[in-house]
Amino acid sequence: MSLESSEYVTIQVRVPRWIKEILDKYSIDIELIVQKILEHEMKTIMLREIEKELDKIRNKLNMTDEEIVRLIREDRDRM
């Protein structure tokens, strides 16, 4: 899954007319804003899932965060 995908889909959203009028008045790029907001939300959700998985691993390993960081750094240094 790449964030820079060449495949796009269309999403429609209903907003109050006054919001659309203000966006148009200030020439706001609605498409860009929606893309950035959706991307941010997706990243937030994915990070939460990763944190949950890390917590599970941490509990199984019974290690402190500092120990895990140290092991990761050591492993990177070996590469």
Protein Blocks (a to p, Z undefined) as FASTA:
>chain_A
ZZkbcbdcdddddddfklmmmmmmnopafklmmmmmmmmmmmmmmmmmmmmmmmmmmmmn
opafklmmmmmmmmmmmZZ
